[in-house]
């Protein structure tokens, strides 16, 4: 079991570093080197945020720690298994997956279903290939996110808000701050692609609450 004191410290560190988060972008993770000829794909269209976030709905009680094993978002045709744990880079930023189709979860934060905001991150594209979260901006309030957990249960979250934030004004506390119940954040990049620094200028964030837990 993870030490809760160390986990809180790491969460605080990454929250500070993520004020200008580059998670889920077309640029490679630190250990990856794309072919020199590979050009970043054009920024995919990102739907405008919903004007009316979903009002509070019935939520489920948080459950015990259990690592995520897969995630499905039916509304955007996403279903993937083999989630990878993401830690911190030497400079204190959150790691990103090494390829386009992989979804990662921040292993120093809550696991999906525990109290607090669990974080899943993936690329919008990577070396010219659509990423797992290429359609994340299309998620709307009321859409569901199913997370398969190592203990055999599936935690269902219901989205209540989808936003696109400029990285230069990323609302760290809104996204990573403590919550009373079990919540989920799905994060990728969006907006225009800045050729000068090789990153997208915005982040797309889906906010969701735990609304059910079922056994396999």
C-alpha positions, 0 to 999 in steps of 0.5 A, a space after each residue: 500500500 502506498 504511504 499516504 503522506 508521501 502520496 499527498 506530498 507527491 500530489 502537491 508537487 505535481 499539482 504545482 508542476 502541472 500549472 503549465 501541464 503538457 500531458 497528453 500532447 503530440 510531443 514525445 515522452 522523455 524516453 521516446 524519440 520519433 523519426 526525424 521526418 515525423 511531423 505533428 498532426 494538425 490539432 484535431 477539432 475540440 468541441 466547445 465546452 458545454 454551456 450547462 454543466 451537469 447539476 449534482 447527481 446521485 453519487 456512489 460512496 468511495 471504495 478502497 484502493 485498487 489500481 485501474 486496469 482499463 477504461 471505456 468511454 462509450 460516447 467517444 468509442 474509447 475502450 482500452 486495457 493495459 493502463 500504465 502507471 505514471 509517476 514524476 519526471 526528475 523536474 517534477 512534471 507528470 510522466 506521459 505514456 510512451 505511445 499514442 494508444 496507451 492511457 496512463 494513471 497518476 499512481 501517486 494520486 487516488 486510484 479511480 473510486 477512492 476519495 479525491 480526483 483520480 487522474 487518467 492522461 493520454 495523448 491527443 496524437 503522437 508522432 502523427 498517430 491519433 491518440 487514445 484521447 483524440 475525441 476527449 473534447 466531445 465528452 458531454 455532461 451525462 456521458 459515462 466513463 467505466 474504469 475496470 479495477 484490479 479487484 474485479 470491480 468496475 467503477 462508473 463515473 458520470 461526466 459533469 463538465 468538459 473544459 479546455 484551459 490555456 496552459 498559461 492559465 491552467 486552474 490547478 486547484 480546480 483540476 487537482 484539488 481535494 474533493 469530498 467524494 470520488 472523482 475522475 479527471 481525464 486529461 489531454 492536450 488541445 487547441 492550436 499546435 505551437 510549432 516553436 515549442 512543439 506543444 499544444 497550447 491548451 489542455 482538455 479536461 473532463 470532470 466526472 463523479 463516481 456514480 456506481 460500482 459493480 462487480 465483474 
